[in-house]
Amino acid sequence: MEELLYNAALRGDLESLHEIIAKDNYILDKVLVGCFKGKNPLHVAISTGQAEFVLKLLEIKPKLAEVVDTKLGTALHIASANGDIKIVEALVEQIKPKLAEVIDAELGTALHIASADGNLRIVEVLVELSPEMCMACDRDGYNPLHIAAMKGKVDVLKKLVQTCPRAAQVIVDQGNTILHLCENYNQLESLRLLLEIIRDPKFAHSKDSNGNTILHISVFGKHLEIVEHVLNNTEINVNAINEVWWTAMDIYFFVGNRPNKDEVDVSIGKFLGDAGAKRRTQLMMLPPTPSGEKLMQTTMVVSSLFATMAF
């Protein structure tokens, strides 16, 4: 009987569904209590886009929407991944906000999935159900705002920031802020939006665990448009030093000021110079003379610094 129900869900065969239930009134209850041997028919129907079949299952047994599979995925995860707004809306009517916050072992919450896909309509439905989903982190420590920013889903990012501004302040691995993530993934429009919405001066000045501002890493990454935007649209300290006492101009001389430099290198150097950026030595800033142990630590920091920026 389980196989018949599976095949009916696969095809969206409502007639077969009614026949199966007529023969076994408790077959859907078996799904609820974990005694069902086959795949969850609701999940199967959602995966194959059988909207009418899904709606009928929810009408007959609403609690099917609450069943979690072995990977901690729910019907809402599957519907969000498929981008099926009709099914998402139907599921949202049946589930409690806390269930919407269930974190899939691989993909995070349903909001992570919709944010990654840039599906604004589904994002709107989900945050209305549970605004706290904006704070949920996936296995990599990213919340939905981080995901939207890294993937350049600007409309979704705007909605999420407006819904939960504090989620944009969450720090991730290596001390990276959401602005650092925008730079790492070369997402100028995401960075531009965040700087427009979040007016806190400290936001643009934030440093990662190696002391790098977004200017340091955008110069290292040769992301010309981001360098230009940060210099022209923020009050960032152009001569801030990182953990190894390098300014953005020091980094430029390390990666960009070479005999075979290209147009991007030349432009970045000009933007930095016009903004008053200087090398550490020009600022008369000298790091303290390191002990042997401190020198070893500094060497490790330099290695970490460039490994992080290269990411």
C-alpha positions as CSV (number, residue, x, y, z in Angstrom):
1,M,0.0,0.0,0.0
2,E,2.9,2.3,0.8
3,E,4.2,1.9,-2.8
4,L,0.8,2.7,-4.2
5,L,0.7,5.9,-2.2
6,Y,4.2,6.8,-3.3
7,N,3.3,6.3,-7.0
8,A,0.1,8.3,-6.6
9,A,2.1,11.2,-5.0
10,L,4.6,10.9,-7.8
11,R,1.9,11.3,-10.5
12,G,-0.4,13.6,-8.5
13,D,-3.1,11.0,-8.9
14,L,-6.0,12.2,-6.7
15,E,-8.3,9.4,-7.7
16,S,-5.7,6.8,-6.5
17,L,-5.2,8.7,-3.3
18,H,-8.9,8.5,-2.4
19,E,-9.0,4.7,-3.3
20,I,-5.9,4.1,-1.1
21,I,-7.4,5.9,1.9
22,A,-10.7,4.1,1.4
23,K,-8.8,0.8,1.8
24,D,-6.6,1.9,4.7
25,N,-8.0,4.8,6.7
26,Y,-4.9,5.0,8.8
27,I,-2.2,5.1,6.1
28,L,-1.5,8.8,6.6
29,D,-1.4,8.4,10.3
30,K,1.4,5.9,9.8
31,V,3.4,8.7,8.2
32,L,2.8,10.9,11.2
33,V,3.9,8.3,13.8
34,G,6.9,7.1,11.8
35,C,5.6,3.7,10.9
36,F,5.4,4.4,7.2
37,K,8.0,2.3,5.3
38,G,8.1,4.4,2.2
39,K,8.9,8.0,1.4
40,N,6.7,10.7,2.9
41,P,4.0,11.2,0.2
42,L,3.8,14.9,1.0
43,H,7.5,15.3,0.4
44,V,7.3,13.3,-2.8
45,A,4.3,15.3,-4.2
46,I,6.1,18.6,-3.4
47,S,9.3,17.4,-5.0
48,T,7.5,16.6,-8.2
49,G,5.4,19.8,-8.2
50,Q,2.0,18.1,-7.7
51,A,0.4,21.1,-6.1
52,E,-3.2,19.8,-6.1
53,F,-2.1,16.6,-4.6
54,V,-0.2,18.5,-1.9
55,L,-3.2,20.6,-1.1
56,K,-5.5,17.6,-0.8
57,L,-3.0,15.8,1.5
58,L,-2.9,18.9,3.7
59,E,-6.7,19.1,3.7
60,I,-7.0,15.5,4.8
61,K,-4.1,15.4,7.3
62,P,-2.7,18.9,8.0
63,K,-0.1,17.6,10.5
64,L,1.8,16.0,7.5
65,A,3.4,19.4,7.1
66,E,5.2,18.9,10.4
67,V,6.9,15.7,9.5
68,V,10.8,16.0,9.5
69,D,12.8,13.6,7.4
70,T,16.1,12.0,8.4
71,K,18.2,15.0,7.3
72,L,16.0,17.3,9.3
73,G,14.4,18.6,6.2
74,T,10.7,19.5,6.1
75,A,8.1,20.0,3.5
76,L,8.8,23.7,3.7
77,H,12.5,23.1,2.8
78,I,11.5,21.2,-0.3
79,A,8.8,23.6,-1.4
80,S,11.2,26.6,-0.9
81,A,13.9,24.8,-2.9
82,N,11.4,24.2,-5.7
83,G,10.3,27.9,-5.6
84,D,6.7,26.9,-5.4
85,I,5.0,29.8,-3.7
86,K,1.5,28.2,-3.9
87,I,2.7,25.2,-1.9
88,V,4.8,27.3,0.5
89,E,1.7,29.5,1.3
90,A,-0.4,26.3,1.9
91,L,2.3,24.9,4.2
92,V,2.7,28.1,6.2
93,E,-1.0,28.0,7.0
94,Q,-0.5,24.7,8.7
95,I,2.7,24.9,10.6
96,K,3.9,26.7,13.7
97,P,6.6,29.4,13.5
98,K,9.1,27.2,15.4
99,L,8.8,24.4,12.8
100,A,9.7,26.9,10.1
101,E,13.0,27.4,12.0
102,V,14.1,23.7,11.6
103,I,17.6,23.6,10.2
104,D,18.3,21.1,7.5
105,A,21.6,19.2,8.0
106,E,22.9,20.6,4.7
107,L,21.0,23.6,3.6
108,G,20.0,25.5,6.8
109,T,16.4,26.8,7.1
110,A,13.8,27.2,4.4
111,L,14.7,30.9,4.5
112,H,18.4,30.1,3.7
113,I,17.2,28.2,0.7
114,A,14.9,30.9,-0.6
115,S,17.5,33.6,0.1
116,A,20.1,31.7,-1.9
117,D,17.7,31.3,-4.8
118,G,16.7,35.0,-4.6
119,N,13.0,34.1,-4.4
120,L,11.7,37.3,-2.8
121,R,8.0,36.2,-2.7
122,I,8.8,33.1,-0.6
123,V,11.2,35.1,1.6
124,E,8.4,37.6,2.3
125,V,6.0,34.7,3.3
126,L,8.6,33.1,5.5
127,V,9.8,36.2,7.4
128,E,6.1,37.1,8.0
129,L,5.7,33.7,9.6
130,S,8.9,33.8,11.6
131,P,11.1,36.9,11.6
132,E,13.6,35.1,13.9
133,M,14.5,32.8,11.0
134,C,16.8,35.7,9.9
135,M,19.1,34.9,12.9
136,A,19.3,31.2,12.3
137,C,22.7,29.9,11.2
138,D,23.6,27.1,8.8
139,R,26.4,24.6,9.4
140,D,28.9,27.2,8.2
141,G,27.7,29.8,10.6
142,Y,25.9,31.9,7.9
143,N,22.4,33.4,8.4
144,P,20.1,34.1,5.5
145,L,21.4,37.7,5.2
146,H,24.9,36.4,4.8
147,I,23.7,34.0,2.1
148,A,21.8,36.7,0.2
149,A,24.7,39.1,0.4
150,M,27.3,36.6,-0.8
151,K,25.1,35.6,-3.8
152,G,24.2,39.1,-4.7
153,K,20.4,38.7,-4.2
154,V,19.9,42.4,-3.5
155,D,16.1,42.5,-3.3
156,V,16.0,39.6,-0.9
157,L,18.9,41.2,1.2
158,K,17.0,44.4,1.4
159,K,13.9,42.7,2.7
160,L,15.9,40.7,5.3
161,V,17.8,43.7,6.6
162,Q,14.6,45.6,7.0
163,T,13.0,42.7,8.8
164,C,15.9,42.0,11.2
165,P,18.7,44.6,11.1
166,R,20.7,42.9,13.9
167,A,21.2,39.8,11.7
168,A,23.5,42.0,9.5
169,Q,25.7,42.5,12.5
170,V,26.4,38.8,13.1
171,I,30.1,38.0,12.9
172,V,31.2,34.7,11.1
173,D,34.3,32.7,10.8
174,Q,37.7,34.6,10.8
175,G,35.9,37.5,12.4
176,N,34.3,38.4,9.0
177,T,31.4,40.8,8.9
178,I,28.7,40.7,6.3
179,L,30.7,43.5,4.5
180,H,33.8,41.3,4.4
181,L,31.7,38.6,2.9
182,C,30.4,41.0,0.2
183,E,34.0,41.8,-0.6
184,N,35.2,38.2,-0.6
185,Y,32.5,37.3,-3.1
186,N,33.0,40.6,-5.1
187,Q,29.3,41.6,-4.5
188,L,29.4,45.4,-5.0
189,E,25.6,45.8,-5.1
190,S,25.1,43.9,-1.8
191,L,27.8,46.0,-0.2
192,R,26.3,49.2,-1.6
193,L,22.9,48.3,-0.2
194,L,24.2,47.5,3.3
195,L,26.1,50.7,3.5
196,E,23.1,52.7,2.5
197,I,20.7,51.0,5.0
198,I,23.0,50.6,8.0
199,R,24.3,54.1,8.8
200,D,26.3,53.2,11.8
201,P,29.9,54.6,11.1
202,K,31.4,51.6,13.0
203,F,29.8,49.2,10.5
204,A,32.0,50.3,7.6
205,H,35.1,50.4,9.8
206,S,34.8,46.9,11.1
207,K,37.9,44.7,11.1
208,D,38.2,40.9,10.8
209,S,40.2,38.8,13.2
210,N,43.4,39.8,11.3
211,G,42.6,43.5,11.6
212,N,41.6,43.9,8.0
213,T,39.0,46.4,7.0
214,I,37.0,46.0,3.8
215,L,39.5,48.4,2.2
216,H,42.4,46.2,3.0
217,I,40.8,43.1,1.5
218,S,39.3,44.9,-1.5
219,V,42.8,46.2,-2.4
220,F,44.3,42.8,-2.0
221,G,41.5,41.3,-4.1
222,K,41.9,44.0,-6.8
223,H,38.2,44.7,-6.7
224,L,38.4,48.1,-8.2
225,E,34.7,49.0,-8.0
226,I,34.5,48.1,-4.3
227,V,37.7,50.1,-3.6
228,E,36.2,53.1,-5.4
229,H,32.8,52.8,-3.7
230,V,34.3,52.4,-0.2
231,L,36.6,55.4,-0.6
232,N,33.9,57.7,-2.1
233,N,30.9,56.7,0.0
234,T,32.2,55.9,3.5
235,E,34.3,57.7,6.1
236,I,36.6,54.7,6.5
237,N,40.0,55.3,7.9
238,V,42.1,54.8,4.8
239,N,45.2,54.5,6.9
240,A,43.9,51.9,9.4
241,I,46.5,49.2,10.2
242,N,45.9,45.5,10.4
243,E,47.5,42.9,12.8
244,V,50.8,43.0,10.9
245,W,50.8,46.8,10.8
246,W,50.0,47.2,7.2
247,T,47.8,49.9,5.7
248,A,45.7,49.4,2.6
249,M,48.5,51.2,0.7
250,D,51.1,48.8,2.1
251,I,49.0,46.0,0.7
252,Y,48.7,47.8,-2.6
253,F,52.5,48.0,-2.8
254,F,52.7,44.3,-2.0
255,V,50.2,43.1,-4.7
256,G,49.7,45.9,-7.2
257,N,52.7,48.1,-7.5
258,R,54.8,45.8,-9.7
259,P,56.6,46.4,-13.1
260,N,53.9,44.6,-15.0
261,K,50.9,46.2,-13.3
262,D,47.7,46.4,-15.2
263,E,45.1,49.2,-15.5
264,V,43.3,47.9,-12.4
265,D,46.5,48.2,-10.3
266,V,47.1,51.7,-11.6
267,S,43.5,52.8,-10.9
268,I,43.5,51.4,-7.4
269,G,46.8,53.1,-6.7
270,K,45.3,56.4,-7.9
271,F,42.2,56.1,-5.9
272,L,44.2,55.3,-2.7
273,G,46.5,58.2,-3.3
274,D,43.7,60.7,-4.0
275,A,42.0,59.6,-0.8
276,G,45.2,60.3,1.3
277,A,46.2,56.7,1.8
278,K,49.8,56.2,2.9
279,R,52.2,53.5,3.7
280,R,53.0,52.7,7.4
281,T,56.5,54.2,7.1
282,Q,55.1,57.4,5.7
283,L,52.9,57.7,8.8
284,M,56.0,57.2,11.0
285,M,54.3,54.2,12.5
286,L,56.7,51.4,13.4
287,P,55.6,48.2,15.0
288,P,57.1,47.3,18.3
289,T,60.4,45.2,18.1
290,P,59.2,41.6,18.4
291,S,60.6,39.0,20.7
292,G,61.4,35.6,19.2
293,E,58.0,34.3,20.3
294,K,56.2,37.4,19.1
295,L,58.1,37.2,15.7
296,M,56.8,33.6,15.3
297,Q,53.3,34.7,16.1
298,T,53.5,37.6,13.6
299,T,54.7,35.2,10.9
300,M,51.7,33.0,11.5
301,V,49.4,36.0,11.4
302,V,50.9,37.1,8.0
303,S,50.3,33.6,6.7
304,S,46.7,33.6,8.0
305,L,46.2,37.1,6.7
306,F,46.9,36.2,3.1
307,A,45.2,32.9,3.3
308,T,42.0,34.7,4.5
309,M,42.2,37.4,1.9
310,A,42.9,35.0,-0.9
311,F,39.6,33.3,-0.1
